[in-house]
């Protein structure tokens, strides 16, 4: 069965925890989800449907400049979450910008 996949979302999911841990961020579910949302809202989605498309996008993501740019966006998000965590506030939408 075919499935629509955002390759960048998977890449962020696979790396954001490590960046947050390195920066000493809270690792509760709320802070981790906030960081993911911050990162993904700053990046253009990269959707694929086929396995061939997935392989192509993964190759693009492996390019050094793309990895550096993605790491910088994740690092910025981690710093924002660390500076202003919202894990105790659950009733209102969050804005970090």
Secondary structure, 3 states (H helix, E strand, C coil): CCCCEEHHHHHHHHHHHHHHHHCCCCCCHHHHHHHHHHHHHHCCCCEECCHHHHHHHHHHHHCHHHHHHHHHHHHHHHHHHHHCCCCCCCCCCCCCC
